């Protein structure tokens, strides 16, 4: 039976007595209970490790020698085993060798260290391999450049995808391939991506189980229409992108499960309309960036609650983005809309002084029977609402 032996230093560290200067510690020698688990269970454990760590489990014992290769779905993440000194020409042969050494199936593929243009044939060849036929997570992050290369159509062939995360490229033209269908998709993230409106709406409408969407500074579509009963998280950032077509209107209908709505880093951004958000808990950043935000029957225009028909008692965290020192009247206007707030973030320009921007009378604000305490950190964003 395989047994586990811990070195003396490791035993001291594990027992929390490394500072006793060599005090005697009872050694541990016992059966390796983990290795008694079925091969499929061990494979599920190994696939959660980084690529290098998963492969190194073969050195643990004879029992583990073939687990990574034969029973653990491939989890290939190039950031986990490449150093910053390793160039692209040296990286793609290593990736090919790893894929060739593992018969599959693959659970996750994350490539963030290679430029697309010089290696597009390699990307296309990798993505067409049978080892990736049932892949669940695909993350392709390409370096930032003025020229956005076109992603190979083979990246969109996986009906088994649960997570799709794409950065800095252009989707294939709508005429070059049919609209992607991802019936199992739960998380969609697009950043600095060019995608036709037809393609984007096709992905969303064919993925009814989506729970989280993040759209950051994309181009190619002017209108976004979402109707997803399971959607819990929606983040939209839409900074200016030159003359390229960008988002002007976002509509979210029947948002029965939506809990977090983040509208961030926006310069004259789109109008936003949300209906049916009965579970909304986190909302930000309302302010000057978005011309109009409609929540149910109420609307907010710039920094002013324009039409207040209902109160949003489910919202616990609210974030405001203000171009200058906040005015107490404006803040109270928002608090009347959200009577059950527990935390308020106010994001100011970087050149604004926290001390000068904070009204002296704002240690506590009472709206109706509810008192909201505002610590100093609330007046300058600390951390991110995304976490």
C-alpha positions, 0 to 999 in steps of 0.5 A, spaced: 500 500 500 502 506 498 504 511 504 505 518 505 511 520 508 512 528 510 519 531 511 521 533 518 521 541 516 514 540 513 511 536 519 514 542 523 510 547 518 504 543 518 504 542 526 505 550 527 511 549 531 516 551 526 518 556 531 520 551 537 527 550 535 527 543 533 523 541 539 521 533 538 515 532 533 511 526 532 512 523 525 506 521 521 506 515 517 499 513 515 495 510 509 494 514 503 487 515 503 486 519 497 490 514 492 484 509 494 479 513 491 476 511 484 480 513 478 475 518 475 475 522 482 482 522 482 482 525 475 476 530 477 481 533 482 487 533 478 483 537 472 482 543 477 490 544 478 494 548 473 497 544 467 504 543 470 502 541 477 497 536 474 502 533 469 507 533 475 502 528 479 505 523 475 511 523 480 507 522 486 507 514 486 505 508 481 498 509 483 498 516 480 502 515 474 497 515 469 491 519 472 493 526 468 494 522 462 488 517 462 483 520 467 483 527 468 480 532 462 485 537 460 486 543 463 491 547 459 492 554 461 499 557 458 500 562 463 501 557 468 507 554 465 510 560 461 515 565 464 515 572 461 522 571 458 519 565 453 518 568 446 512 566 442 516 562 437 518 558 443 511 557 446 507 554 441 511 548 440 510 547 447 503 547 447 502 542 441 507 537 445 502 538 451 496 537 447 499 531 443 501 528 450 494 528 452 489 524 449 483 528 452 478 530 453 479 537 454 475 541 460 479 548 459 483 551 454 486 558 456 491 562 451 493 569 453 500 569 451 500 568 444 499 574 439 493 571 434 496 574 427 503 570 427 500 564 429 493 564 426 494 557 423 496 554 429 490 556 433 485 554 428 489 547 428 489 546 435 481 548 436 479 543 430 483 537 434 478 532 437 481 533 444 477 539 444 470 537 442 467 537 449 471 543 452 467 547 457 471 553 458 475 557 452 479 563 454 482 567 448 486 573 450 490 576 445 495 582 446 492 589 445 494 592 438 491 597 433 489 592 429 484 587 431 485 580 428 480 576 426 478 570 430 478 563 427 471 560 426 473 554 429 473 557 436 466 558 435 464 550 434 463 548 441 456 546 443 459 544 450 461 551 452 459 553 459 464 559 459 466 564 453 472 569 455 474 573 449 479 579 448 482 583 443 480 580 436 474 580 431 469 575 430 468 572 424 464 576 419 456 574 419 456 571 412 463 567 413 459 562 419 453 561 422 451 564 428 454 560 434 450 556 438 452 555 445 446 551 449 450 550 455 453 557 456 453 560 463 458 566 463 460 570 457 465 575 457 467 580 451 473 585 451 475 590 446 472 585 441 469 587 434 462 583 433 456 584 429 450 585 432 447 579 429 452 575 431 451 577 438 444 577 439 445 570 436 449 568 441 445 570 447 438 568 444 441 561 443 444 561 450 438 561 455 442 559 461 447 565 461 448 567 468 453 572 467 455 577 461 461 582 461 461 587 455 467 591 455 469 596 450 466 592 444 464 595 437 460 593 431 453 593 434 449 599 436 443 595 440 443 590 445 437 586 447 437 581 452 432 577 455 435 571 460 431 569 466 437 566 469 441 572 468 444 574 475 450 579 473 451 584 467 456 589 466 457 594 461 463 598 459 463 602 453 468 608 452 469 611 446 472 607 440 473 612 434 469 612 428 467 605 430 460 603 431 458 602 438 453 601 443 447 606 443 442 602 447 441 597 451 435 593 453 434 588 458 427 585 459 424 580 464 430 580 468 427 576 474 434 574 477 438 580 476 442 581 482 448 586 480 448 591 474 454 595 473 455 600 468 462 603 468 467 607 465 462 610 460 463 616 456 456 619 453 454 611 453 448 608 451 441 609 454 439 603 458 432 600 460 431 594 465 424 591 466 423 586 471 429 586 476 425 584 482 432 582 485 437 587 484 442 588 490 448 592 487 447 598 482 452 602 479 455 607 476 449 612 476 451 618 473 453 623 468 456 618 463 449 614 461 444 619 458 438 615 461 437 609 465 430 606 466 429 601 472 422 599 471 417 605 471 423 610 474 428 613 470 434 617 471 437 622 467 445 624 468 445 625 476 438 627 477 432 622 478 428 624 473 422 620 474 420 616 481 414 612 480 417 606 485 422 605 490 427 599 490 428 596 496 432 590 494 438 594 492 443 594 498 449 597 494 449 603 490 455 607 486 454 614 483 459 617 479 460 624 479 464 629 475 465 634 481 464 634 489 457 631 491 452 635 493 448 633 498 441 634 495 443 630 489 445 624 494 439 625 498 435 624 491 438 618 490 437 615 497 429 616 496 429 612 491 433 606 494 431 606 502 434 600 504 441 602 502 447 599 506 453 601 502 454 607 498 460 608 493 461 615 490 467 615 485 470 622 484 475 624 478 482 623 480 484 630 482 478 631 487 480 632 494 476 627 498 476 632 504 474 637 500 469 633 497 466 630 503 460 635 506 461 636 513 454 634 515 454 627 511 456 623 517 449 620 517 444 621 512 436 619 514 431 618 509 425 616 512 426 611 518 432 609 515 439 611 517 445 610 512 452 611 515 457 614 510 464 613 512 470 617 509 472 611 504 465 611 501 467 618 498 472 615 494 471 608 491 475 603 494 476 596 491 471 594 485 464 593 485 466 587 480 468 583 486 
